[in-house]
Each structure stands twice: as C-alpha cells, then as structure tokens.
Amino acid sequence: MHSSRILAYVASVLVLVVATALGQRFEDRDLLYVAVPNNTFAGWENNGGAGVIVFDVRNGHKFVKRISTWDSAKTPPEAIRGIAASVADGLLYITTPTRLAAIDLLTEKFVWEQTYDGRCCDRLTVAPDGKTLYVPGNGGMHWYAVDAKTGSLIRIVPSPRSDGAHNTIWSPDGSRVFMSGQQSATISVADPGTHSVVRTVGPFSNFVRPFTINGSGTYLFANVNDLLGFEVADLKTGKMIHRVEVSGFGWRPGQRIPHMVPSHGIGMSPDEKEIWVADGVNVYIHVFDAAVMPPKQTKSIKTRDVPAWITFGMDGKFVYPSSGDVIDAATKQVVGGLQDEHGRRVQSEKLVEVTFANGKPARTIDPFGVGQVRPGFNRSDRQ
C-alpha cells in the first residue's frame, strides 16, 4: 500500500477510535447529581459551599464537576431543599427555602428561577410526562402547581391537612400527587387534572416523615415519628394496615437523632422486591423483603455516617443513602463513597441520577425511591 494511503488509513482509524471514545464519554453517560449543602447535619463547610456536585456512575462514581448555584461564597450558603430531573425538557430542578430554579442538563446554565409568594420551596416532584411540577410551599399549607418548562405558576393547591408542606410524590401513572406535611398524621392526595385534593391517606400512628409508594399505587410506605421502622397504608382504602418495627436494634426517646425521628429515609427498589429503611440511631440501613405483607426484615448494612435519606439509582443497581455511601443493591455491600474534587466526603439527601444517550438526557428516576412495576409501564418512559 502506498505510504500516503497508509497514513490516511491510520488517520481514519484514529479518528474512529477517538470519536467512539468521545461518544462513550460525552454522549452515553450515567451521571449522579448531588446537591449541597443539605439542610441537615451535614455541614456546608464539609462540601465546599453551595452547588450541585456531579459524579460518573459508570466510572466508579468519580467526581466530574461542580455546578455552582447561588451565594457560593456566603457563610453558610443557602441550603438546597429538593432536587428532581425531567428528560422531557432536559432540566434539573432544585429548590431552596426561598426559590425554585431550573438548570439545563446540557449547558448547565440556569434557565429560569421563581420565588412565587415567598413561601417557596421544599421537596418537589415532576409529572411522569415532564410537563408539570408540584412544589411544597416550605412549611406552609399549600403546594404550587408549576409549568415545568417555564416555571410559571399554574395554580396554588391548598392542603389544610398537610401542615408544614414538605414531601411530594407523583404516581408513575400520572393520576395522583401525594403530599405530606411535617406536622400531619395523614397524607393528602391531589388530582393533577383539577389541581385539587380529592382524598387523604391515614391517619398513621404519628406525624408522617419520608414516604414512598409502589408503581401501581396500591401501597404506601411511610416513616413516622417515634418509630424505628415504617408503616404501610393500603391506597385502595386509604387506611394504615401495618406497623413494621426494626428488630435487633434499639433506641430510646430523647436520643439525639437527625430530624428528631429514628427512621428518616425509606425507598422501594425499582423491581419492588425490597424496602430499604434508614436507621439514624444505630447508623444502619435495614432491608426488608417486600414480596410479603407486612414486609420482613432480611439484612442490615452499616453506613459510614448517619443515613437520613435513601435514593435508588437507575434500575436499582446502586443505592445512595445520604451518608454518601455507594451500596451494591444485589450484594448489599458498600462498594464506594462519594468524594468531591478535594477528596472530602460528600453527604446529601438531595440526589438524582440521569442517563444520557446520543448526547441527550434519556432517563431519570424518582429521588423518593418509588417502585417502578405496573402493567404496561416501560421504565424508560419515565421523564
């Protein structure tokens, strides 16, 4: 072969190799977005100020970058109260006690920011089609229904039974929004078609804290005050049907516990085979078999610091407690820990995974650990 042809051939091969590598690196990615600082025990000074820290899931959860938010140099910076993502509009949403904002997942620039009536904002949720947000009014008695693309307010949804508007979950089929307050033993259920509360779930034995649901919307699993464990509600009847206590681990009232509750953190594996529950007293995660009712305790996993939230990664391969541990869901082993660009441990209750394909956001998952099993539902449909 002529030397010029050889050089041209080698060059073309190199171009192909580089293009393939770049495609894998920049187009097909799984990124974990972790918002800091928390509004909890994890201090802002340990996380290098405010922002969203990005980790590469496919590359051992290595640090990728830090996306700056507001007042990064402020001491302490503004806490981030909620995070969610939508692949429909390619946006990452974050909330603070005063505002809601959207960040473009590709450019990493702020697209819009809203404050509403000054009672914004807490743990939000995104509709399965990505068109609407439900955003708690940060300690108030109402939620905001918001246009997810523009941030425009659609309607205020009052919920007098949810004093201290706090946690929000949109059902996978899009038909219901579950809203809980910090000082309520019931959960309000809204119809997103009319933006009105149509029923309540409970009462539970005490004030409801973090909660989750299964994919078909037939069961709800909730942490409550003064319980190391969780309670189960039948969503067909709206009644609490089971109280499940962690066995083999104790606690006593008066112990210093983050969020002032023994279990603050619960999630259902995407395949709905397991319920994972936080133990802030003993610094463990407890795993329950969800194939039986009530769920049965099967495994306990020691974490590096107090777990106060549990988020499942895409397809349930990894589990991310707020302690910053990375847990292999299959083996129930801690396989890593999140660290920032300076090697500092990263802890947060606000994190969400987004998969990119062909250079665009393609899939995400609910930060509340919502089950993903229901007839006719394709997990890739989640926006």
C-alpha beads as a LAMMPS data file, in Angstrom:
LAMMPS data file: protein, C-alpha beads

383 atoms
382 bonds

1 atom types
1 bond types

-500.0 500.0 xlo xhi
-500.0 500.0 ylo yhi
-500.0 500.0 zlo zhi

Masses

1 110.0

Atoms # bond

1 1 1 0.000 0.000 0.000
2 1 1 1.245 3.450 -0.881
3 1 1 2.600 5.388 2.121
4 1 1 0.047 8.192 1.705
5 1 1 -2.754 5.636 1.721
6 1 1 -1.288 4.009 4.819
7 1 1 -1.186 7.366 6.575
8 1 1 -4.722 8.125 5.514
9 1 1 -5.892 4.719 6.761
10 1 1 -4.148 5.154 10.117
11 1 1 -5.625 8.641 10.460
12 1 1 -9.130 7.379 9.741
13 1 1 -8.752 4.609 12.314
14 1 1 -7.548 7.117 14.901
15 1 1 -10.476 9.402 14.136
16 1 1 -12.862 6.480 14.564
17 1 1 -11.275 5.430 17.847
18 1 1 -11.324 8.978 19.207
19 1 1 -14.884 9.568 18.036
20 1 1 -16.004 6.326 19.660
21 1 1 -14.266 7.217 22.884
22 1 1 -15.750 10.699 22.882
23 1 1 -19.175 9.287 22.150
24 1 1 -18.942 6.938 25.107
25 1 1 -17.569 9.651 27.342
26 1 1 -19.775 12.560 26.414
27 1 1 -22.905 11.065 24.906
28 1 1 -23.679 7.815 26.740
29 1 1 -23.313 8.630 30.413
30 1 1 -24.883 7.955 33.781
31 1 1 -24.437 10.977 35.986
32 1 1 -25.388 11.374 39.635
33 1 1 -26.332 14.931 40.605
34 1 1 -25.828 15.627 44.320
35 1 1 -26.976 18.956 45.757
36 1 1 -25.111 20.586 48.653
37 1 1 -25.360 21.902 51.234
38 1 1 -28.015 19.831 52.913
39 1 1 -30.414 21.389 55.348
40 1 1 -29.417 18.717 57.873
41 1 1 -26.492 17.569 59.983
42 1 1 -24.099 17.504 57.010
43 1 1 -22.369 20.891 57.338
44 1 1 -21.914 23.224 54.398
45 1 1 -18.239 23.659 55.273
46 1 1 -17.614 19.980 54.524
47 1 1 -18.981 20.305 50.997
48 1 1 -17.060 23.338 49.759
49 1 1 -20.007 25.701 49.555
50 1 1 -23.248 25.592 47.594
51 1 1 -23.715 23.749 44.324
52 1 1 -24.573 20.525 42.553
53 1 1 -21.719 18.014 42.523
54 1 1 -21.735 15.591 39.585
55 1 1 -20.420 12.016 39.720
56 1 1 -19.797 9.445 36.968
57 1 1 -21.778 6.328 37.890
58 1 1 -20.112 4.135 35.234
59 1 1 -16.633 5.180 36.310
60 1 1 -16.644 4.262 39.965
61 1 1 -18.669 7.329 40.971
62 1 1 -15.701 9.575 40.358
63 1 1 -16.057 13.332 40.686
64 1 1 -16.857 15.013 37.357
65 1 1 -17.610 18.653 38.098
66 1 1 -19.313 21.121 40.391
67 1 1 -22.194 23.267 39.130
68 1 1 -22.316 26.494 41.115
69 1 1 -25.625 27.765 42.433
70 1 1 -26.283 30.937 44.416
71 1 1 -24.141 32.642 47.007
72 1 1 -21.387 30.044 46.839
73 1 1 -19.135 32.264 48.959
74 1 1 -21.823 33.050 51.541
75 1 1 -21.351 31.637 55.052
76 1 1 -23.346 29.487 55.277
77 1 1 -24.728 29.310 51.731
78 1 1 -28.412 28.785 51.019
79 1 1 -29.459 25.193 51.700
80 1 1 -30.950 23.125 48.888
81 1 1 -34.212 21.502 49.962
82 1 1 -35.190 19.460 46.918
83 1 1 -33.957 18.079 43.602
84 1 1 -35.592 16.390 40.606
85 1 1 -34.992 15.995 36.876
86 1 1 -37.022 15.811 33.679
87 1 1 -35.659 14.407 30.431
88 1 1 -38.664 15.792 28.526
89 1 1 -37.265 19.318 28.807
90 1 1 -33.713 18.319 29.752
91 1 1 -33.900 20.219 33.026
92 1 1 -32.625 19.729 36.555
93 1 1 -34.765 21.358 39.247
94 1 1 -33.558 22.497 42.649
95 1 1 -35.362 24.238 45.495
96 1 1 -34.250 26.323 48.466
97 1 1 -36.286 27.878 51.305
98 1 1 -36.865 30.907 49.057
99 1 1 -36.842 29.777 45.408
100 1 1 -37.237 27.184 42.676
101 1 1 -34.896 27.054 39.696
102 1 1 -34.287 25.016 36.541
103 1 1 -30.833 24.183 35.172
104 1 1 -30.253 22.960 31.609
105 1 1 -28.682 19.495 31.867
106 1 1 -26.561 20.062 28.740
107 1 1 -25.361 23.646 29.140
108 1 1 -25.533 23.566 32.964
109 1 1 -26.858 27.123 32.889
110 1 1 -29.862 28.448 34.792
111 1 1 -32.909 28.562 32.515
112 1 1 -35.365 30.184 34.921
113 1 1 -35.867 30.997 38.581
114 1 1 -39.070 31.694 40.533
115 1 1 -39.928 32.789 44.078
116 1 1 -43.768 32.863 43.980
117 1 1 -45.242 34.285 47.201
118 1 1 -42.106 33.907 49.301
119 1 1 -43.104 30.569 50.877
120 1 1 -41.064 28.523 48.434
121 1 1 -39.842 25.732 48.405
122 1 1 -39.281 22.165 49.564
123 1 1 -39.188 18.625 48.121
124 1 1 -40.800 18.830 44.708
125 1 1 -41.985 16.205 42.240
126 1 1 -42.180 16.069 38.430
127 1 1 -45.066 14.655 36.420
128 1 1 -44.219 11.455 34.503
129 1 1 -44.683 13.359 31.229
130 1 1 -42.342 16.098 32.474
131 1 1 -44.853 18.921 31.920
132 1 1 -45.772 19.937 35.464
133 1 1 -44.153 20.290 38.867
134 1 1 -45.769 20.100 42.299
135 1 1 -43.718 22.166 44.727
136 1 1 -44.347 22.409 48.511
137 1 1 -44.628 25.908 49.941
138 1 1 -41.851 25.352 52.511
139 1 1 -43.652 24.935 55.805
140 1 1 -46.918 26.420 54.594
141 1 1 -50.226 24.705 53.955
142 1 1 -50.180 24.664 50.170
143 1 1 -48.355 23.399 47.103
144 1 1 -47.608 25.187 43.824
145 1 1 -48.592 23.556 40.557
146 1 1 -45.944 24.878 38.154
147 1 1 -45.253 24.710 34.415
148 1 1 -42.052 22.646 34.319
149 1 1 -40.699 24.278 31.174
150 1 1 -41.156 27.929 32.135
151 1 1 -41.626 27.984 35.900
152 1 1 -44.921 29.817 35.550
153 1 1 -47.414 29.274 38.347
154 1 1 -50.451 27.295 37.228
155 1 1 -52.354 27.148 40.500
156 1 1 -51.916 27.085 44.269
157 1 1 -53.144 23.789 45.698
158 1 1 -54.283 24.236 49.332
159 1 1 -53.908 21.270 51.639
160 1 1 -55.136 22.079 55.164
161 1 1 -54.411 18.552 56.392
162 1 1 -50.717 18.824 55.488
163 1 1 -49.458 21.424 57.952
164 1 1 -45.846 22.207 57.075
165 1 1 -45.844 21.316 53.354
166 1 1 -42.805 19.133 52.807
167 1 1 -42.618 15.889 50.752
168 1 1 -44.239 15.199 47.375
169 1 1 -44.552 12.139 45.096
170 1 1 -46.246 11.890 41.698
171 1 1 -47.650 8.435 40.964
172 1 1 -45.980 6.724 37.970
173 1 1 -49.263 6.613 36.054
174 1 1 -49.633 10.383 36.430
175 1 1 -53.065 10.218 38.046
176 1 1 -52.260 11.292 41.611
177 1 1 -49.930 13.502 43.613
178 1 1 -49.177 12.514 47.223
179 1 1 -48.398 15.420 49.547
180 1 1 -47.273 15.227 53.171
181 1 1 -46.661 17.830 55.851
182 1 1 -44.184 17.761 58.712
183 1 1 -46.941 18.042 61.303
184 1 1 -49.629 15.786 59.939
185 1 1 -50.521 12.135 60.506
186 1 1 -52.280 11.992 57.133
187 1 1 -51.171 12.378 53.515
188 1 1 -53.211 14.446 51.062
189 1 1 -53.826 13.142 47.552
190 1 1 -54.362 15.600 44.706
191 1 1 -55.890 15.121 41.288
192 1 1 -53.419 16.877 38.925
193 1 1 -56.191 17.262 36.367
194 1 1 -58.097 19.652 38.622
195 1 1 -55.238 20.592 40.975
196 1 1 -57.390 19.846 43.986
197 1 1 -57.141 17.492 46.951
198 1 1 -59.540 14.587 46.455
199 1 1 -58.749 12.287 49.386
200 1 1 -56.462 11.592 52.330
201 1 1 -54.422 8.562 53.397
202 1 1 -54.213 7.585 57.058
203 1 1 -54.194 8.510 59.802
204 1 1 -50.864 6.937 60.652
205 1 1 -49.791 6.453 64.270
206 1 1 -47.810 9.717 64.303
207 1 1 -46.659 12.541 62.047
208 1 1 -45.578 11.259 58.618
209 1 1 -41.971 11.799 57.572
210 1 1 -40.345 10.419 54.339
211 1 1 -42.573 8.036 52.407
212 1 1 -42.731 6.147 49.124
213 1 1 -45.234 4.178 47.034
214 1 1 -45.234 1.182 44.729
215 1 1 -45.565 1.610 40.980
216 1 1 -49.198 0.613 40.708
217 1 1 -50.155 2.974 43.509
218 1 1 -51.693 0.342 45.762
219 1 1 -49.384 0.627 48.779
220 1 1 -47.703 3.499 50.588
221 1 1 -44.765 3.025 52.982
222 1 1 -44.046 5.780 55.492
223 1 1 -41.601 6.665 58.235
224 1 1 -43.372 8.251 61.192
225 1 1 -42.245 9.997 64.352
226 1 1 -41.103 7.766 67.251
227 1 1 -40.726 4.644 65.110
228 1 1 -37.591 2.774 64.100
229 1 1 -39.177 1.220 61.045
230 1 1 -42.186 2.179 58.934
231 1 1 -45.930 1.863 58.489
232 1 1 -47.895 0.614 55.477
233 1 1 -51.114 2.013 54.053
234 1 1 -53.495 0.359 51.606
235 1 1 -54.152 3.023 48.981
236 1 1 -57.353 1.354 47.852
237 1 1 -58.954 2.004 51.232
238 1 1 -56.705 4.839 52.407
239 1 1 -56.162 3.041 55.727
240 1 1 -52.939 2.263 57.583
241 1 1 -52.731 -1.548 57.736
242 1 1 -49.302 -2.488 59.125
243 1 1 -46.722 -1.181 61.572
244 1 1 -43.265 -2.680 60.940
245 1 1 -40.559 -2.260 63.586
246 1 1 -36.853 -2.922 63.024
247 1 1 -35.793 -5.933 65.078
248 1 1 -32.423 -6.439 66.765
249 1 1 -31.713 -2.697 67.046
250 1 1 -32.909 -0.431 69.817
251 1 1 -33.417 3.231 70.507
252 1 1 -34.776 5.335 73.334
253 1 1 -36.747 8.573 73.302
254 1 1 -34.548 11.572 73.976
255 1 1 -31.581 10.347 71.948
256 1 1 -30.109 12.993 69.656
257 1 1 -31.222 11.977 66.170
258 1 1 -31.125 13.965 62.915
259 1 1 -34.624 15.132 62.005
260 1 1 -35.729 14.027 65.511
261 1 1 -37.001 10.683 64.211
262 1 1 -35.275 7.247 64.402
263 1 1 -36.026 6.368 60.770
264 1 1 -35.827 9.281 58.347
265 1 1 -35.406 7.664 54.940
266 1 1 -37.231 4.943 53.043
267 1 1 -37.171 3.664 49.473
268 1 1 -38.584 0.828 47.385
269 1 1 -36.342 -0.929 44.896
270 1 1 -37.450 -0.322 41.283
271 1 1 -38.320 -4.026 40.929
272 1 1 -40.382 -3.710 44.141
273 1 1 -38.760 -6.718 45.778
274 1 1 -37.350 -4.750 48.708
275 1 1 -37.973 -1.857 51.074
276 1 1 -34.846 -0.100 52.431
277 1 1 -35.175 1.869 55.681
278 1 1 -32.788 4.295 57.370
279 1 1 -31.722 3.881 60.993
280 1 1 -30.331 7.196 62.213
281 1 1 -29.865 5.941 65.767
282 1 1 -27.587 2.974 65.095
283 1 1 -26.202 4.231 61.746
284 1 1 -27.529 1.381 59.604
285 1 1 -29.729 0.699 56.607
286 1 1 -32.231 -2.126 57.116
287 1 1 -33.524 -4.126 54.139
288 1 1 -36.973 -5.749 54.086
289 1 1 -38.469 -8.348 51.759
290 1 1 -41.407 -6.588 50.102
291 1 1 -42.730 -9.730 48.420
292 1 1 -44.610 -10.491 51.647
293 1 1 -47.015 -8.284 53.560
294 1 1 -46.095 -6.986 56.012
295 1 1 -42.503 -6.800 54.689
296 1 1 -39.964 -8.975 56.517
297 1 1 -36.537 -7.785 57.680
298 1 1 -33.672 -9.621 55.935
299 1 1 -30.435 -7.626 56.123
300 1 1 -28.755 -4.704 57.898
301 1 1 -25.965 -2.619 56.367
302 1 1 -23.603 -0.390 58.364
303 1 1 -23.081 3.074 56.859
304 1 1 -20.174 5.491 57.312
305 1 1 -22.370 8.179 58.837
306 1 1 -25.994 8.738 59.805
307 1 1 -28.329 7.848 56.916
308 1 1 -31.263 10.249 56.678
309 1 1 -32.483 9.595 53.126
310 1 1 -32.350 6.701 50.651
311 1 1 -32.258 7.145 46.868
312 1 1 -32.152 4.301 44.354
313 1 1 -30.084 4.666 41.207
314 1 1 -31.171 3.701 37.722
315 1 1 -32.636 0.178 37.560
316 1 1 -31.824 -0.267 41.241
317 1 1 -28.207 -1.321 40.722
318 1 1 -26.862 1.102 43.322
319 1 1 -28.411 2.583 46.445
320 1 1 -27.385 6.001 47.738
321 1 1 -28.073 6.812 51.389
322 1 1 -27.488 10.417 52.405
323 1 1 -24.345 9.314 54.274
324 1 1 -22.541 9.311 50.922
325 1 1 -22.086 5.535 50.776
326 1 1 -22.495 3.729 47.469
327 1 1 -24.171 0.370 48.100
328 1 1 -24.420 -2.505 45.621
329 1 1 -28.106 -3.441 45.818
330 1 1 -27.541 -7.073 44.826
331 1 1 -24.736 -7.916 47.268
332 1 1 -25.833 -5.457 49.990
333 1 1 -22.207 -4.346 50.274
334 1 1 -20.825 -0.826 50.500
335 1 1 -18.674 -0.545 47.356
336 1 1 -17.669 3.102 47.472
337 1 1 -18.235 6.562 48.841
338 1 1 -18.856 9.932 47.229
339 1 1 -15.920 12.361 47.381
340 1 1 -15.563 15.829 45.911
341 1 1 -12.685 17.311 43.929
342 1 1 -10.660 17.734 47.122
343 1 1 -11.254 14.222 48.435
344 1 1 -13.805 15.370 51.016
345 1 1 -16.738 13.143 51.825
346 1 1 -19.960 14.292 50.217
347 1 1 -23.229 13.795 52.077
348 1 1 -26.657 14.860 50.869
349 1 1 -30.307 13.911 50.951
350 1 1 -30.848 15.568 47.589
351 1 1 -29.569 13.496 44.682
352 1 1 -30.877 12.126 41.400
353 1 1 -29.407 10.075 38.558
354 1 1 -29.775 10.956 34.874
355 1 1 -28.778 8.745 31.934
356 1 1 -27.644 10.410 28.702
357 1 1 -27.864 8.720 25.288
358 1 1 -26.691 10.193 21.982
359 1 1 -25.777 13.372 23.805
360 1 1 -29.222 13.974 25.309
361 1 1 -30.905 13.237 28.663
362 1 1 -32.720 9.951 28.160
363 1 1 -33.806 8.544 31.526
364 1 1 -34.087 9.537 35.155
365 1 1 -35.530 8.119 38.348
366 1 1 -37.593 9.460 41.217
367 1 1 -35.423 10.567 44.187
368 1 1 -38.099 9.220 46.554
369 1 1 -37.382 5.570 45.753
370 1 1 -40.747 4.926 44.101
371 1 1 -41.432 1.391 42.854
372 1 1 -41.489 1.049 39.070
373 1 1 -43.583 -2.090 38.493
374 1 1 -47.004 -1.723 36.944
375 1 1 -48.807 -3.313 33.971
376 1 1 -47.913 -1.814 30.605
377 1 1 -45.304 0.543 32.047
378 1 1 -41.890 0.853 30.447
379 1 1 -39.313 2.293 32.870
380 1 1 -37.691 4.185 30.003
381 1 1 -40.919 6.193 29.737
382 1 1 -40.078 7.996 32.953
383 1 1 -39.429 11.627 32.055

Bonds

1 1 1 2
2 1 2 3
3 1 3 4
4 1 4 5
5 1 5 6
6 1 6 7
7 1 7 8
8 1 8 9
9 1 9 10
10 1 10 11
11 1 11 12
12 1 12 13
13 1 13 14
14 1 14 15
15 1 15 16
16 1 16 17
17 1 17 18
18 1 18 19
19 1 19 20
20 1 20 21
21 1 21 22
22 1 22 23
23 1 23 24
24 1 24 25
25 1 25 26
26 1 26 27
27 1 27 28
28 1 28 29
29 1 29 30
30 1 30 31
31 1 31 32
32 1 32 33
33 1 33 34
34 1 34 35
35 1 35 36
36 1 36 37
37 1 37 38
38 1 38 39
39 1 39 40
40 1 40 41
41 1 41 42
42 1 42 43
43 1 43 44
44 1 44 45
45 1 45 46
46 1 46 47
47 1 47 48
48 1 48 49
49 1 49 50
50 1 50 51
51 1 51 52
52 1 52 53
53 1 53 54
54 1 54 55
55 1 55 56
56 1 56 57
57 1 57 58
58 1 58 59
59 1 59 60
60 1 60 61
61 1 61 62
62 1 62 63
63 1 63 64
64 1 64 65
65 1 65 66
66 1 66 67
67 1 67 68
68 1 68 69
69 1 69 70
70 1 70 71
71 1 71 72
72 1 72 73
73 1 73 74
74 1 74 75
75 1 75 76
76 1 76 77
77 1 77 78
78 1 78 79
79 1 79 80
80 1 80 81
81 1 81 82
82 1 82 83
83 1 83 84
84 1 84 85
85 1 85 86
86 1 86 87
87 1 87 88
88 1 88 89
89 1 89 90
90 1 90 91
91 1 91 92
92 1 92 93
93 1 93 94
94 1 94 95
95 1 95 96
96 1 96 97
97 1 97 98
98 1 98 99
99 1 99 100
100 1 100 101
101 1 101 102
102 1 102 103
103 1 103 104
104 1 104 105
105 1 105 106
106 1 106 107
107 1 107 108
108 1 108 109
109 1 109 110
110 1 110 111
111 1 111 112
112 1 112 113
113 1 113 114
114 1 114 115
115 1 115 116
116 1 116 117
117 1 117 118
118 1 118 119
119 1 119 120
120 1 120 121
121 1 121 122
122 1 122 123
123 1 123 124
124 1 124 125
125 1 125 126
126 1 126 127
127 1 127 128
128 1 128 129
129 1 129 130
130 1 130 131
131 1 131 132
132 1 132 133
133 1 133 134
134 1 134 135
135 1 135 136
136 1 136 137
137 1 137 138
138 1 138 139
139 1 139 140
140 1 140 141
141 1 141 142
142 1 142 143
143 1 143 144
144 1 144 145
145 1 145 146
146 1 146 147
147 1 147 148
148 1 148 149
149 1 149 150
150 1 150 151
151 1 151 152
152 1 152 153
153 1 153 154
154 1 154 155
155 1 155 156
156 1 156 157
157 1 157 158
158 1 158 159
159 1 159 160
160 1 160 161
161 1 161 162
162 1 162 163
163 1 163 164
164 1 164 165
165 1 165 166
166 1 166 167
167 1 167 168
168 1 168 169
169 1 169 170
170 1 170 171
171 1 171 172
172 1 172 173
173 1 173 174
174 1 174 175
175 1 175 176
176 1 176 177
177 1 177 178
178 1 178 179
179 1 179 180
180 1 180 181
181 1 181 182
182 1 182 183
183 1 183 184
184 1 184 185
185 1 185 186
186 1 186 187
187 1 187 188
188 1 188 189
189 1 189 190
190 1 190 191
191 1 191 192
192 1 192 193
193 1 193 194
194 1 194 195
195 1 195 196
196 1 196 197
197 1 197 198
198 1 198 199
199 1 199 200
200 1 200 201
201 1 201 202
202 1 202 203
203 1 203 204
204 1 204 205
205 1 205 206
206 1 206 207
207 1 207 208
208 1 208 209
209 1 209 210
210 1 210 211
211 1 211 212
212 1 212 213
213 1 213 214
214 1 214 215
215 1 215 216
216 1 216 217
217 1 217 218
218 1 218 219
219 1 219 220
220 1 220 221
221 1 221 222
222 1 222 223
223 1 223 224
224 1 224 225
225 1 225 226
226 1 226 227
227 1 227 228
228 1 228 229
229 1 229 230
230 1 230 231
231 1 231 232
232 1 232 233
233 1 233 234
234 1 234 235
235 1 235 236
236 1 236 237
237 1 237 238
238 1 238 239
239 1 239 240
240 1 240 241
241 1 241 242
242 1 242 243
243 1 243 244
244 1 244 245
245 1 245 246
246 1 246 247
247 1 247 248
248 1 248 249
249 1 249 250
250 1 250 251
251 1 251 252
252 1 252 253
253 1 253 254
254 1 254 255
255 1 255 256
256 1 256 257
257 1 257 258
258 1 258 259
259 1 259 260
260 1 260 261
261 1 261 262
262 1 262 263
263 1 263 264
264 1 264 265
265 1 265 266
266 1 266 267
267 1 267 268
268 1 268 269
269 1 269 270
270 1 270 271
271 1 271 272
272 1 272 273
273 1 273 274
274 1 274 275
275 1 275 276
276 1 276 277
277 1 277 278
278 1 278 279
279 1 279 280
280 1 280 281
281 1 281 282
282 1 282 283
283 1 283 284
284 1 284 285
285 1 285 286
286 1 286 287
287 1 287 288
288 1 288 289
289 1 289 290
290 1 290 291
291 1 291 292
292 1 292 293
293 1 293 294
294 1 294 295
295 1 295 296
296 1 296 297
297 1 297 298
298 1 298 299
299 1 299 300
300 1 300 301
301 1 301 302
302 1 302 303
303 1 303 304
304 1 304 305
305 1 305 306
306 1 306 307
307 1 307 308
308 1 308 309
309 1 309 310
310 1 310 311
311 1 311 312
312 1 312 313
313 1 313 314
314 1 314 315
315 1 315 316
316 1 316 317
317 1 317 318
318 1 318 319
319 1 319 320
320 1 320 321
321 1 321 322
322 1 322 323
323 1 323 324
324 1 324 325
325 1 325 326
326 1 326 327
327 1 327 328
328 1 328 329
329 1 329 330
330 1 330 331
331 1 331 332
332 1 332 333
333 1 333 334
334 1 334 335
335 1 335 336
336 1 336 337
337 1 337 338
338 1 338 339
339 1 339 340
340 1 340 341
341 1 341 342
342 1 342 343
343 1 343 344
344 1 344 345
345 1 345 346
346 1 346 347
347 1 347 348
348 1 348 349
349 1 349 350
350 1 350 351
351 1 351 352
352 1 352 353
353 1 353 354
354 1 354 355
355 1 355 356
356 1 356 357
357 1 357 358
358 1 358 359
359 1 359 360
360 1 360 361
361 1 361 362
362 1 362 363
363 1 363 364
364 1 364 365
365 1 365 366
366 1 366 367
367 1 367 368
368 1 368 369
369 1 369 370
370 1 370 371
371 1 371 372
372 1 372 373
373 1 373 374
374 1 374 375
375 1 375 376
376 1 376 377
377 1 377 378
378 1 378 379
379 1 379 380
380 1 380 381
381 1 381 382
382 1 382 383
